[in-house]
Amino acid sequence: MENVKLAIIYYSSTGTNYQLSKAAEEAAKDLGVKEIKFLRVEETVPEDIIKTNEDWLKHYNATKEIPVASADDLDWADAIIFSAPTRYGNLPSQFNSLMDTTGPLWQEGKLVDKVVSAMTSAANPHAGQEGTLQSIYKAMMHWGAIVANPAFTDPIIFETGGNPYGFSVVAGKELDEKDKKAIKAQVKRTLSVAEKIKA
């Protein structure tokens, strides 16, 4: 797995998906990955709107030095782990803004066989997490990417809610050890598939 180039790309307003992505980064390092890009999706909401939510503003200021993801990063990566919150069972507009830049790569076939996986969060346990993950994967299917969802490939998936599409959590929750193990299982599956595709 050490030869797989991994991009971890997230959008987070108040920090939950940042937390999921940091857990994925830690897992990838534990699994021996040498080349990792940890990237955020660019915030497109005006700062005066962000200021109306104290948690959003705090997270925005704390993470704005993290590099912003671009189509070039998608081209670079062998495997990509996405993390984004749900918006009525769909993706946030910020995330879609990144997806909208991928047309030239798609036209050149440069996204074919990228190995992708995704995580999400929502304010409630049943607030559209699976729909959001499927929204991400629909775009990936247009790319010709290989979706490496966790399915039930590890018993820990059952212990953390049984979401076969990707890890999901209630927003604002601190990750516990079971959550981190489930994320690591998903990262391991993503990297394992990417390693086989690259070989």
C-alpha positions in Angstrom: 0.0 0.0 0.0 3.0 2.3 0.4 3.1 3.0 -3.3 -0.5 4.2 -3.5 -0.9 7.9 -3.9 -3.9 8.9 -1.7 -5.9 12.1 -1.7 -8.2 12.8 1.3 -10.6 15.5 0.3 -13.2 16.9 2.6 -15.7 19.7 3.1 -16.6 20.6 6.7 -18.4 23.6 8.0 -18.2 23.0 11.8 -15.6 20.2 11.9 -17.2 16.8 11.8 -16.0 15.8 8.3 -12.6 17.3 9.1 -12.4 15.0 12.1 -13.4 12.0 9.9 -10.8 12.9 7.3 -8.1 13.3 10.0 -8.9 9.8 11.2 -8.6 8.5 7.6 -5.3 10.2 7.3 -4.0 8.6 10.5 -5.3 5.2 9.4 -3.5 5.6 6.0 -0.2 6.5 7.7 -0.6 3.5 10.0 -1.1 1.3 6.9 2.2 2.5 5.4 1.0 5.0 2.8 3.9 7.4 2.0 2.2 9.9 -0.3 -0.9 11.6 1.1 -2.5 14.9 0.2 -4.9 16.2 2.9 -7.1 18.8 1.3 -10.2 20.8 1.9 -12.9 21.8 -0.5 -12.9 25.6 -0.9 -15.5 27.4 1.1 -17.8 29.4 -1.2 -20.1 30.9 1.4 -19.3 34.6 2.1 -17.6 35.2 5.4 -20.4 37.5 6.7 -22.7 34.4 6.5 -20.1 32.2 8.2 -19.9 34.7 11.1 -23.6 34.1 11.9 -22.6 30.6 13.3 -19.9 30.6 16.0 -18.8 27.0 15.4 -18.6 27.5 11.6 -16.5 30.6 12.0 -14.2 28.9 14.6 -13.6 25.9 12.3 -13.2 28.1 9.2 -10.5 30.2 10.9 -8.7 27.1 12.4 -8.5 25.3 9.0 -8.2 27.9 6.3 -4.4 27.2 5.9 -5.1 23.7 4.8 -4.5 23.5 1.0 -7.6 23.6 -1.2 -8.3 20.6 -3.4 -8.2 21.0 -7.2 -8.8 18.9 -10.3 -5.0 18.5 -10.4 -5.1 16.7 -7.1 -7.7 14.2 -8.5 -5.4 13.6 -11.5 -2.4 13.0 -9.2 -4.1 10.4 -6.9 -4.5 6.7 -7.3 -7.1 6.6 -4.6 -9.4 9.3 -3.2 -11.3 9.4 0.1 -14.0 12.0 0.2 -15.9 13.3 3.2 -18.8 15.7 3.1 -21.9 16.4 5.2 -25.4 15.8 3.9 -27.6 18.6 2.7 -31.2 17.1 2.5 -29.6 13.8 1.3 -27.5 15.5 -1.3 -24.0 17.1 -1.3 -23.2 20.6 -0.2 -22.9 23.2 -2.9 -19.2 23.7 -2.0 -18.5 20.0 -2.8 -20.4 20.2 -6.1 -18.3 23.2 -7.1 -15.2 21.0 -7.0 -17.0 18.3 -9.0 -17.9 20.9 -11.6 -14.2 21.5 -12.3 -13.6 17.8 -13.3 -15.1 18.0 -16.8 -11.7 18.3 -18.7 -10.2 15.4 -16.7 -13.3 13.3 -17.4 -13.2 14.2 -21.2 -9.6 13.0 -21.3 -10.4 9.8 -19.4 -8.0 10.7 -16.6 -10.5 9.8 -13.9 -11.1 6.2 -15.2 -10.1 3.6 -12.6 -9.5 6.0 -9.8 -10.4 4.2 -6.6 -12.8 6.2 -4.5 -14.6 5.9 -1.2 -16.7 8.3 0.8 -17.8 9.3 4.3 -20.5 11.6 5.6 -22.3 13.1 8.6 -25.7 14.6 9.3 -27.4 16.2 12.3 -29.5 13.1 13.0 -29.0 9.3 12.7 -31.3 9.0 9.7 -31.0 12.3 8.0 -29.8 11.4 4.5 -26.4 9.9 5.0 -26.8 7.0 2.6 -28.4 9.3 0.0 -25.4 11.6 0.2 -22.9 8.8 -0.2 -24.9 7.6 -3.2 -24.8 11.1 -4.6 -21.0 11.1 -4.4 -20.8 7.7 -6.0 -23.1 8.6 -8.9 -20.6 11.2 -10.0 -17.8 8.6 -9.6 -19.7 6.2 -11.9 -19.7 8.9 -14.6 -15.9 9.2 -14.1 -15.5 5.4 -14.6 -14.0 5.3 -11.1 -13.9 2.1 -9.0 -16.1 2.6 -5.9 -14.5 0.9 -2.9 -17.4 1.2 -0.4 -16.8 -0.7 2.9 -19.8 -3.0 2.5 -19.7 -5.6 5.3 -16.1 -6.5 4.8 -15.2 -6.1 8.5 -17.2 -6.9 11.6 -16.6 -3.4 12.9 -19.1 -2.1 10.2 -21.9 -3.8 12.1 -20.8 -2.4 15.4 -20.9 1.2 14.1 -24.3 1.3 12.5 -24.0 -1.0 9.5 -23.7 1.5 6.7 -22.4 -0.4 3.7 -22.0 2.7 1.6 -19.4 4.4 3.8 -18.8 5.5 7.3 -21.3 8.0 8.7 -21.8 9.7 12.0 -24.1 12.2 13.7 -22.5 15.7 13.4 -20.8 17.1 16.5 -20.0 13.6 17.9 -16.4 13.0 19.0 -15.1 9.8 17.3 -14.6 6.9 19.6 -12.2 3.9 19.1 -14.9 1.9 17.3 -15.5 4.8 14.9 -11.8 5.0 14.2 -11.6 1.3 13.6 -14.5 1.5 11.1 -12.8 4.3 9.3 -9.5 2.4 9.2 -11.3 -0.6 7.8 -12.7 1.6 5.0 -9.4 3.1 4.3 -7.7 -0.3 4.2 -10.3 -1.6 1.7 -9.8 1.5 -0.5 -6.1 1.2 -0.5 -6.2 -2.6 -1.1 -8.4 -2.1 -4.2 -6.1 0.8 -5.4 -3.0 -1.4 -4.9 -4.5 -4.1 -7.1 -5.7 -1.6 -9.8 -2.2 0.0 -9.8 -0.5 -3.3 -10.2 
